[in-house]
Amino acid sequence: MTDQMYQSLGISREVYDYSEKILSGLNDRFRKIDDIAEFNQLKVIKAMQDARVSAECFETSSGYGYNDRGRDTLEEVYANVFHTEAALVRPQITCGTHALAIALSANLRPGDELLSVSGKPYDTLEEVIGIRPSRGSLAEYGVTYAQVDLLPDGSFDFEGIRQAIRPQTRLVEIQRSKGYQTRPTLSVEQIGEAIAFIKNIRPDILCMVDNCYGEFVEPMEPGEFGADMVVGSLIKNPGGGLAPAGGYIAGTLSCIEQCAFRLTSPGLGREVGANFGVMQPFYQGLFLAPTVTAAALKGAVFAANIYEKLGFSVVPTGTEERHDIIQAIEFGFPEGVISFCKGIQAAAPVDSYVTPEPWAMPGYDSDVIMAAGAFVQGSSIELSADGPIKEPYAVYFQGGLTWPHAKLGIMMSLQKLYEKKLVKLPNDQKD
Ligand SMILES: *Cc1c(COP(=O)(O)O)cnc(C)c1O
């Protein structure tokens, strides 16, 4: 019955058989992913129970938002889940970049230096920091920037970090996910080692982790290893697909208060900020986040194995341990990237009938193709893919609110490549 359903969606017998064969080898991987989801689900429920979440927490507030119990309780839940003293979780934080910009600008002062120890930060942060000159950047406010690259094997350059720490070094940034680079993603344990190393040299240096795409992939979060701030977007993992917008910063009470005075206003801080009725999806999204993240991870592992066994280079590999939900597949030719994205789009619940095409986009030096049929605009915890049309013709994809949808999306991507005769399936060779 299920195979007929796949057929009615446009999946051929050949693609179906190949996919099922790959899947039959992934039972152990999937079980481990489910085990982590189980642990994280319990962690979230415990945090909600301890904070005495009640139906009242879902009520809308307006105006100043004084005494917003839903907002304050949600922030307590986040602090519990991320093992920090406090948190800011708000619809007024517009996205991940904004959350990071708040965390940085709130805790740095003119003359301070920001040090990135995981190499070049995520693209949008270049303008926040002023690596690319930009209005309102930290550089304009007299905050300097230094960077230590990761070693060729992707690990921290501890000697380089020691040398880069100067008297004016105030805050260290560590980016957990590789984002759209080819380095490996850092594990929470590795991040913990770097924090311990830095705090051992200068305990007063603040350690901030860009946690985007990493939440709930592992049983532990960077707050458990002494991170002063852990920052991310609610339209990625922790929003569970339900949060319609928003960002979070979890951290020490003193860092979070600094952030609140920057987000709202000096003197007002955390006391203001209406919730506009988003509390119920914020809570419910966090509740779903561990299993949604697991679905996305299964999709990533499935895709890595599907394409690796067809001879394409994939990052991470089909057998590597995962520390974020992003999967890169290198096709080496433009039609591979294009067909892949068309398949992801064709499998979407929303906008499945539109055909994505490569296009010039601001901030990119080549045409880019993007596929997303999302309930929330730009949500990348929902199944989505994009790739610049340039060497090495790699596609980056992530998300999937449910495992069956992620599976269909990847099968559909393969179907599109197969129809264009861009891949040969192993079972073809028999006939
Ligand atoms: C997505 C992402 C960001 C920025 O988040 P937006 O919500 O797109 O602004 C920052 N850092 C990393 C590593 C990311 O993956």
The ligand as a Gaussian input file, in Angstrom:
#p B3LYP/6-31G(d) Opt

LIG

0 1
 C       21.181000      30.216000      10.432000
 C       22.412000      30.581000      11.152000
 C       22.628000      31.866000      11.641000
 C       21.695000      33.005000      11.378000
 O       20.371000      32.764000      11.640000
 P       19.204000      33.511000      10.822000
 O       18.001000      33.121000      11.562000
 O       19.259000      33.008000       9.411000
 O       19.488000      34.976000      10.900000
 C       23.787000      32.104000      12.349000
 N       24.694000      31.137000      12.552000
 C       24.534000      29.894000      12.077000
 C       25.588000      28.858000      12.323000
 C       23.391000      29.576000      11.364000
 O       23.226000      28.323000      10.905000

